[in-house]
Each structure stands twice: as C-alpha cells, then as structure tokens.
Amino acid sequence: MKKYIFGVALLSAALLSGCSLDENPKSQFSEEEAFKNSTLTYVNSVANVYSAIGDGLYGGTDCVHTLQEFMSDATMLPGRQGDWVDGGKWQNMFLHNFESSVDTYATVWNHLFKIIGLCNSSIDKLTPFLEEHPDYKAYVAELRALRAIYYYNAMDLFAQVPIVTSSKQSTSDVTQSNRSDVFKFVTTELEAALPDLGDGHCQNTGEYYGRVTKAVAYMCLAKCAINAPVYTIDDTSASSYQAFVGTDLSKQATANETLGQAVSDKGKTIMMTVDGTQRNCWETVKYCVDKIQAAGYSLTANYADNFVKANESSTENIFVRPNDDKTYKITDYNLMRSLHYNHASAIGYSGWNGACATVRAMQVMGYGTANEDPRLRLNYWCDRDFEKEQHTGALKDGATDKPLEYEPLKAVVNFGNDADPHDVKCAGARFKKYEYDGTASTQGQNNNDLVIWRYGDALLLKAEAEYRLGDKAGALSLVNEIRTRAKATPRTSLTLNDILDERMIELAWEGTRRQDQIRFCTFTEPTVDRYPGVAHSSLAGDYNDDKTGYTVVYPIPYSVLNLNKNLKQNPGYKK
C-alpha cells in the first residue's frame, strides 16, 4: 500500500522562482511523486514545516515572544478594571507565579514540539532519497538547523526537555534529557548543518526568504554561547540556579559586577566547537558575530527602517518571519493588544487597551528627563505622540472627558476600584516599534516582516563577550557604534549594567529581555513595578520573591506530564 502525503496541486510563480515557504497543500499524491524533483521535494519536506510556524514564535497571544517579554522587567499587562483582569493570568506571569496549569506554557510547548515533530518526519522521509539525490542533503541540513533552533527555544524556556530525532520513536520511549545535553545537541546539530546551509539572506525576498541560512545558524550559536553558563546547568534541585539570583533589593535591579564576574569566569571554561575549532563561549560569540558580519550584515543607517512595512531590504535583520496579508498571513497581536481603543479606532484599527512598558523600562530609557534616549519614542507611544505622528486629532480617553494621553510613569500591576479612571485607561507607554500598516486588508496581518534576530543584537552580544573577556575598551567601542546609529550620546565608560540597559533600550519588545536578565542576574530581583506586597488582583498571587533561582526555568505543563509519565517536573514547581 502506497504512503500518501499532502502536496500542492499548483505551484505559485514565487515558489517556482525562489522556493517560497508558505504553500497550502491541496491534493494528495504518492511519496514517490512528491519527491521526484527538487522543487516538489522542497515544498513537501521543508516548506510545509515553515508554513506550520505561523505566529508561534512571535505575534501570537501565547507564543515564545510572550514568555520572553511579559515575565521580564520591561513589559506588563496591567489589571485595568473593565478591560484586562483575565483571571489574574497576566499579573501572575509578571509577578513570577508560574504554574504549569496555565494555558500559555502548554500552548508554547505544543508549538515547539509540533515543529520539531514535523522536522523529524521530513528528515525521515528525505533520508532514503539521499543516495540517489545528494542535492537533497541541503534540505536535510536546513531541517536539522530549524529543529535545532526550536530545541534552543525549548531548552531556554523549559530546560529539561526530551530529545526526539525520529518520527518513528514511540511516546513510551521518550525520556527527558539534562539541559546540558540539550545544549550539546543544539550546538552539535547547528555545527553539522552549517556547511550545507545557504549563503543567502533570510530577510531578502528571493530563494532564501524566511529560511534558515548560515547567518541564522551562526546567530543561534551566538545565542547559545552567550547563555552557556545558564544552559550548561543540570536541574537537580530548586537551587540549581542560585548563582543567578541577584542581591539588589533597592528595586533598581542593577547588574552586580561581582556576580557578573562569576558568570564571566564560568563562561571562560565552557568550550564550544564551531567550524571545527574549539573556543570558550565568549570567544565563540565573537567568532559567530564576525561570521555574520562577513556574510554582509550591518547596521541600517536608520534604526526604524528595520521595522517599516517594506523591511525586506534591511541589511540588519538576520532571521525574520515573513508577514503580509496575502501570502504569509501571520497575525501579530502586539499592536492591537496594546493600543487604547480610541487611538486604534482613529487609524482604522481595533485596540484592546492592554500591554504597556513598565515604569522600570521608562526610567532606563530616560523618559521625562534631559537624557531621554532617541529610541524611546521609536519603540513606544508616549504622551500625545499619536496626534503629531498619525494626525488623529483630539481624542478622549473613553472613561472621562479628559484628552487621551498615555502616561508612561503611571503603569501599575493592578488598578483598584478607587483608581482614577483616566489612569486606568491611559497608564503605560504603548507598543509602537513596527510601522503601522494601514494598507493591510486584514487587521494584524501587516506587511512588516517580524524580526526574530538582527545584527544590532549580535553587536551587543559581541560587546558583552568582549567585556566578559576583559576588553572593556573594545566593548565600549561596539556599544557606541549602536548608540551613534541611534543618535544617542556616546558613553565614555562602561559597566556590566550599562550593557544590560543598552540591550533594554536597543531591543525593546524584541523578545530578548528575560534571557538577558537571567544571565545578568537580575531576573529574580524586585523592581519599582513588582516587589513583595505590591497591589495585585485577588485572582493573582503576590510577587514571587524567589531566593533560589528556580523561576529562571518555566514549569513543564501538567498536560504534558499527564501524557507522558516518563517526564518529571522542573525543580521548585508542583509535581
């Protein structure tokens, strides 16, 4: 009996000219037919995996980006009475009350392993054809690299995850791997895939648009290397991550040089092999960033150009998720989730009046001071900016007769019933970053490609690596390269905390903040926004003042544990 898989009945011009990655299968034919030429093989083994990614990485209401941003010190979704309470879900996430019964964790876990499973299936189907079609080896390499990137995310979020490399593996045979073993798997797979990956640019329309290329793999390796002191810890107790618990109780969450030095020293002992040469993790970061630069990546002259409607020509965006309202229909909920209803309505949009920046983020960016960073208002709507930039005219706040005016320093975890109605509706700077696309036919399905990784991030990773290796002058030069592009005043000196702050400003709302806080030892520290006893909804718990560090890893969802009894809960969480 022949096996059948889904394929495409009609290939688009874009696919025939460049193997575009989102095709909708419409017919069935035999496996032999599906793999009879390179174009059909790509569509039925690689493109179908990319098309399943959707908004699972970025843009979805519950996605990888959600777990990186809303638990950090930069982003919150306040309890706005009459708008957002949501059973305490968002407040619990921000206050670090991570319970594995929350749907968000299960949604993200299921997405990660869905894509991993699709990669495994395609690799298994392609492997028998490699002897007759050696050119298919590049497709296997691309799938292995994509699978490694997804395992990187799973390792980062959940630590102890099962390594499954075959679609034929039985659920009963699936067991957990130590985090360090997953780290080795990810880096080894990327190293093995690199020689056969494409040299093209993922962000440019054409053959490699939206695909994993050499530069994407080098960026993932750099991300693995910069976080290696965290990723090489094996979870054996709730205090396994004690070394990453900060000591600043002043609500400033300042990176400590002494704790930072311990992380730096550990990184010098962790060795990684890339392109056949072994280096410590900080040197690996530098090497990978240099390879990305050699591939033709550079800072765009204008920071905001990386996020405009037509950002396919960016020289900076390394890994993107193609997004438009015709071919790559990925809904990005960030804008609608953040904007006040009346602001959104004035530009023909629908806003949910929720997510905003924290007061902490505004303080770091210098809001309301003579030292306000130029990137602040490129990333957030503040005050009445919208009247000038989007010509919306005078708007009311929807609760009182007051003019609508965002209040960046009035965001709080939860507004009580006695709170000023204007503050409830307008507190907090709102998500901006991506240019608003008024041409989109479907709300949220904009023409801005979603940026997963970019060269500005890579340069700051290299600066951090230089700093941790003791080259502060080299690190300062790289940081100032970033600042000069943004027309920010160059720094004259540099501390570890300066690097952390620079990453918050440069990479605002790009899904890096949780990782950054963990390795800089500030993730468990209280801030001006969250601390023991902070006012919160009765549906949420108090701030989880974690003194052991177990919250740097998320709980494995109960639904997953119930499905496979071989898996164990991460330390510190309910079984």
N, C-alpha and C positions, 0 to 999 in steps of 0.2 A: 504494500500500500504506500503510495507516494505521500511525502510530507508536503504541506502547503503553508506558505507564509503570505502575509499581505505585501502587496507591491503596488506600483502606480500604473494606472491604465494609460495615462497621458502625461508625458514629461514636459514641464514648462521650459520656455526658452532660457530662463535663468539657470535652470538645472543643467540643461544641455551645455551651456557655455561655461558654467562655473560650479556645478555641484552644490547648489544652494541647499540649505539644511532643513528647511521645514516643508515636507511634502506630505500630503494627506493620502494614505493608501486607500484605493477604491476597488481593487479587484484582487482575485486570487489566482495564482499560477504555481506551477511546481517549483521546487527549490532549484532544480537544475536550470530552469528558465530564469529564475530570479538572479542567478549568479553567472549567466552566460557571457556577460561583458562587464567592463569596469564601471560603466555608468550605472547599470542596474545593480551591480554589486554594492556600489557606494550607497545608493538610495536605500537598499533593503538591509544593509548591515550597519551603516554609520548614520546616515541622515535620519533614519527613523528613531534613533536614540536621541539625537539632538532635538527632534521635534517633540519629544516627550518631556523635555526640561520645563517648558512653559515658564510660569512665574515662581518656580520652586526655589531658585537661588535668590532672586531679587524681584520685588514688586508685589508679591502675594501678600495677603493679610497675615498669613502664618508661613514664613519661609526662613531660609538661612539668614538673610539680612535682618529679619525681625529679632532672631536670637542673638545677633551680634550688637544691635543698637539699643533695643529697649531695656536691656539689663545693664547697660553702661551708665556712666555719669553724664552722658551728653543728651540723651533723648528720653522723654517721658510721654505718657498719655494720661493726663490728669483726670481725676474723677470730677467731671463737670456735671453737676446736678441737672437732670433733664436731658443730658446728652450721653456722656460716657461714664458708666459705672461697670457695666459688663460683668456683673457677678464678682467684681474685685480682680478679674484676670490681669489687667494691665498694671494695676497697682502692685499686685503680688509679684509680678515679674520684675518691676522696677525696684521693689523692696527686697528682692532676692529670696522670696519664698517660693522656691522651685519645687513643685510637686509633680510627680510623674503622671498624675491623672489628668493634668491639663492637656487639652487637645493639641496645643501648639507643638509640644515636643513630639507627640506621636505623628502629627502631620509632617513635620520636618524629617523625622526618622524614616517614615514610609517613603517620602520622596527620594531621599538619598539612596535607600536600598532598592527602590524601583529602578532608578537609573543604573545602579551597579548591576542589578539583575539583567537589565537589557543589554548592557555591555557584555556580560558573561555569555548571554545567549548568542549575540552576534559573533563573538570571538569563537565560540564553539562551532557555529555554522561555517565560518570562514576558514578555519584551520584545515579541514580536509581538502580545500582547493589550493592551498599554498604551493604544493609541489608543481601543479600544472600551471598556476598563475602566480609566480613570485612577486608580481607587482601588487598583489593584494596584501603583501606584508605591511605596506604603508597604512592600510586601513586597520589592520590589527594593532599596529603601533598607536594609531590615533585613538582607538577604543581603549587600549591599555592606559594611555595617558589620561583620557577622560575619566575612566574608572578610578585612577589614582587620585585625581582632583576631587572626586566625590568621596573617596576614602579619607582624603585630607580633611574635608569638612566634617565627616563623621567622627574622625579621631579628635578633631579640635573641639567639637561640641559634646561628644559622649564618651570619649577616651577609650574605654574597653568595649570594642565592637568586634563582631565576628568577621573574619576574613573569608570570603566566599569567592572562589575564582572559576566556578563551573556551574552552568545551568543544570547540570545533572546531579549536583550534590543534594542529598536528602536533608530536609529540615532537621531530622533527628540527629544528623551528623554535624550540625552546625554548633560550634562552641566559640566562646569568647577568646579574644587574643589580648595580651597585655598591650598597653598603649605604646610602649617602646617597640613592640613587634609590628604594630600597625604603622608606626613611623618608618621603620625599616622597609616595610612592604611598599609604602607610598614612594619613598625616595628611590628604592631599587627599581620599581616599575617605571618611574619617570626617567631614570638614567638609562634603562634598557630601551625605552621608546624613542628617546631623543634623536638618534641618528636617522630614523626613518620618518620623522615628522616634517611637515612642510616648512619652508623658509618664509612663506608669505605672512602678511599682517592680518590678524583676525578682525581688525576694525574696519578694514577697507573692503568695499564691495568687490566681488570677484570670486575667484576659486576658493579662497580660504576665509571668506566672510563668516564670522561667528564660530569658526572651528578652532580646535586646539592645534597650535603651531609650536615651533621650537621656543619662541619667545614666551608663550603662555606656560610651557613646561618649566622654563627657567624661572619664571616668576613664582610658580608654585613651589619650586625647590627653594627659592629665596625665602618664601613664607615659612616653609618647613624649618629652614635653618635658623631664622631669626627667633622662632618659638621653640627651638630644640631643647633648651633647658626645661621647658614645661612638658613637651611631648615625650621626653625620654624617661619620665617618672612613671613607674608602675603603681597603679592604685592598689594598695594593700590595706590602708586604713583611712579614716576620715582626716587624719593629719598629714597625709602624704604630701600635700602642697603647702605645708606650714612655711616654707621658705619664701612663699609669695604673698604672705599675709603682711600688709603694711602696718606701720606703727604710728601714723599720723592721725591723731584723734581730734584735730583742730577744725575739721570739716573742710579743709583745703585739699585733701587727697594729693599731697605733694610727693613726688617720687623721691625716695631716700637714696642718697649716694652709697651708703654702706650696704643696704640691701641690694642695690643695683650692682655693686662691685662683686657681690657673691654670685649673682646671676652671670655677670660677665666672666668671672673666673671659671664657672662651670662650663660656659659655652666654649671656652678655650680647650676643654678636654673632650668635647664631643666631636667626633670625626665623621665626615660625610664624603662620599665619593661621587664626583660629578665629572663627566667626560674623562673617566679613567684615572683621575688624580684625587688623592685624599687630602682634605683640608679640614681645619676646625670650622665650626658652624659660622663664626663671624667672617672668616676668610671666604667661606662658601657664599655667603650673602654678597660680598663684594664681587666675587667672580661671576655670579649669575647676573647681577645688575650690569656689569661690564659687557656681558654677552648680549643682553637686551639692548644696550646702547649700540653695540656693534651691528645689531640687526636693523638699525635705522630709527630707533625710537628716541624721542627728545621731548623736552617741554614745549608745549604750544606757546606762542607769543602771548596769547590771551587766555587766562585761566578759564573763563566762562565758555570758551569755544569748545571745550571737551564735552559740554552738556547741551549744546544747541540742538535744534530739530534735525539738522543735517550734520551730525557729528561723525559721519563715516570717514571724513578726511583728516581726522585728528592724528597727529604724529605721536600722541601721548597714550592713548587708550590701548592697552595691551590685550585685554580679554573683555569682550563685550557680549551682551545678549541682544541680537538684532530685534528690533521692535518697530512695528508700524501698524497701520490699521487695514492693511491689505494682504500681505504675505505672511509676516511674522507677528501674529496677533497675540501679543503678550500684554496683559493688563497690569499697569503699575498703579497700585492703590495709594502710594505715598502722598501724592499731591491732594487727592480728594479726601484722604483721611485727615489731613492737616488743616486745610483752609477753612476759615469761617464761611458759613453758608452764603452770607451776603456778598462777601468778597468773591467767592467762586461763582455765584449767580451773575455777578456783574460782567464776568468774562465768558459767560455761556457755559458754565461748568456746574457741577454739583459737589458741594463740600460737606464734610462730615464734622468739621469743627472739633478736632481731637488732638492729634500728636503735635508736640512742640519741642523746642530746645529747653534744656534745663537752665536754671539761673547760673549754675556752675559753668556751663558752656559759654554763656554770655559774659561772665566775668573773665574767663580765659581769653575771649576774643576782644575784650576791652570795650564792650558796649557802654555807651554813655560817657566815655572818657576821651581825653585828648589823644589817647593811644589806640583808638578803635582800629582793628585790623581791616584793611580794604576787602578781605574775603568774607567778612561777616555778612554784608548785605548782598553778596553774590550767592550766599548759601541760605539766607533766611529773609523772610518778610518781617520787618520791624516797624513799629510806629505806624505811619500812614504812607509808607513807601509805595503802596499799590496805587495811590492816586496819581503819583508822578509817573510811574512806570507803565501802568496799564490803563490810565485815563478812565478810571471807574467812576469818578465823581464822588460826591458826598454820600456816604453810606452810614446807616445806623447799625448799632450792634445787635439788634434783634431782641434785646431784653429791656432796654431803656431808650430814652430819647437821645442818648449820647452818640456822638460820631464813633464809627467803628475805628478803633485804634489798637493795634497789637501792643501788648505790654510785656516785653521780654523779661523783666525782673519780677513779675508777679506770678509766675508759674509755681504751683504747689502740687503735692501729690493728690490732695483731695480738697475740694471746696465744700464747706459745710453749708447748711441751710441758711445761715445768717451772713453768708459772704455777699459782697457787693455784686449785683447781677452783671454789671459791666465786666468786672474782673473774671467772673466765671466764664463768660463767653469769649473774652479777648486776651486773657493772660497767655503769655508764652510767644516767643518768636516762631514763625511757621515755616515749614519746609518750602524751599524755593529751588535751589540748585539747577534743576533741569528747566530749560526754557519752556514756557507754556506753549503748547501746540494747539492753536485754535483751528487748525485745518483737519484735525483728526475727525473721522466720521463716527467713531465710537469712543465714548469717554474712557480715558485711561489707556487706550491703545494708541499711544503717541508715536511720532516718528523719531524721537530721540532714542538711540540705542542705549541700553542700560549698561553702565560701566561697572564691571566687576573688579578689574585691576588696571592701574595705569602707572605710567613712568614717574609721575610725581611721588607716588607711594614708594616706588622702587628706589628713588634717590634718597628719600628719608630713611629707608631701611639701610642703605649703604652708609649714610651719615651715622646712624645708630651703631652699626657694626664698627665703623672707624672709632667712634667714641669708646666703645667697649674694649677695643684693642689698644686704647691709649692715645690715639691720634686725634686729639681734640681740635687741633688746627684744621685738619682735613675734614672733620665732621662739621665744623663751623662754616667752612667754605661751601659745602654741599647744602647746608641749611639756608645759607644766604643766597644761593642760586635759586632756591624755591621762593624765598622772600622777595628777591629782586623782581622775579617774574610777576609776582602779585602786587608790586609797587609798595611793599611793606618796608619799613625801616630796617636795614640790615642789623643783625645782632653783632655786638662787639666781643661777647664772650658766650660760653655755652655750658649748660648743666644738663644732667640727665632729664630733669623736669622740663627744661626748655624744649628738649626734643619731643617729649610727651605732649606738651602744649602745642608745639608746631604741628604735630600729627592731628590733634583735635581740630585745629583751625583749617589746615590744608585739606583734610579728608573728611570734613563734616558730612555726616549722614551717608557715608560710603561703606559702612559695614565693617570697619576695622577696629572700632573703639574698644569693644570687650577684650579682644586679643591683646591690644596694646596695654590696657590697664592690668591685665593679668601678669604679663612679663615685666612690667614696671612696678609691680607690687602695690597697686592702688585699688584694685578691683573690690577688695573687701573693706576698704576704708570708708567711713561716713563722709558725707559731703553736706554742703549747705542745703541741699534738697532732700536728703534722706539720712536719717540718724535714728537711734533708739528713741521712741516716744513721738516720732513725727505724726502729725494728724493724718489719718487714713480712714477709708471707708470701713464700716463694721463688717463688710464682706471680705475684707483683706486682713492679713496679719500685720503685725508691727515689723519694722525693719529688722531683717535677719542679720544681726551683728556677728557674723561668722569669724571666729577666732582661730579656726583650724585650717581653713582654706578649701574645704570640700566643695564649696559652691563654684569654684572655678571650672567645674565639670557639671554638666546637666544630668538629671536622673534619667535612667533608661525608662521609657514609658511602660506603665503597667500592662498595657495591651500587648506589648512585645514580650514582656516577661511571662505573661499568661499563655502566650502562643508557643513559646519555646522554654521549657523548664531547664535547659542547659545553661541559660543565661542568668547571671547574678546582677543584682542592683549595685550601682556605684556606691562606695562608702559614704556614710553620712545621711543617706536617704532611707525612707521606709522601704522595707523589703516588698 
